Amino acid sequence: MIPKATKSVRGSGNIYRDFDVPDADVRQLKAILAAEIIKTLDKKGLTVRKAQSLTGIDAGDFSRVRNADFRRISVERLMAMINGLGSRVVVAVTLRRAETRHAAAVA
């Protein structure tokens, strides 16, 4: 059997956008913030209950973050979780012209 040739495609850096998921930028931001929360919980050896007692934020929210279930958690809530764990979020905004699928395919 002869293997088929594969084609590499460079992604945008946002997998949600690459797969045309609605609200791709918000989902990407939530994923980045959640990764930082999980990293902090692991680094400090915190359970979701300990994180709740430190931050006053419900342990269920920390569990949802650990399970990558962001549907009911806002960006503001994720930022509050990070702040409660002793870190600060710095936001830098870069605006780019939006590309349509057609424009990207032609270029």
C-alpha positions, -999 to +999 in steps of 0.1 A: +000+000+000+014+034-010+009+061+016-010+092+004+008+125+003-001+148+032-003+185+031+007+207+059-014+238+067-002+265+090-029+272+116-039+307+128-028+301+164-064+298+174-077+263+168-113+275+174-109+299+145-093+273+123-124+251+127-149+280+123-162+276+159-185+305+169-169+331+193-135+317+185-115+345+201-135+344+233-130+306+235-093+309+229-090+336+256-109+314+281-086+284+272-055+305+278-068+318+312-079+283+322-045+269+314-029+295+338-054+287+365-046+249+362-009+257+362-012+277+394-034+251+411-009+224+402+022+245+412+007+253+446-007+218+451-043+231+456-074+211+455-106+228+442-118+230+479-085+247+490-088+271+460-124+279+471-113+287+506-085+309+494-105+328+468-141+326+479-150+313+444-171+282+442-151+249+440-175+239+412-160+267+391-125+254+396-137+219+388-153+232+355-120+248+346-101+216+353-125+198+330-123+224+303-160+232+306-161+270+301-197+273+289-210+288+321-178+307+331-172+342+319-138+357+311-143+381+341-149+351+364-117+334+351-097+366+357-112+368+392-100+332+398-065+341+387-065+373+409-078+353+439-049+328+434-024+356+438-016+366+402-027+395+380-039+394+344-023+419+320-043+424+288-026+436+256-048+442+226-037+439+191-061+445+163-058+429+129-079+431+098-102+401+098-096+377+070-124+358+054-119+322+044-120+332+007-094+359+012-071+335+030-075+309+003-067+333-025-036+348-008 
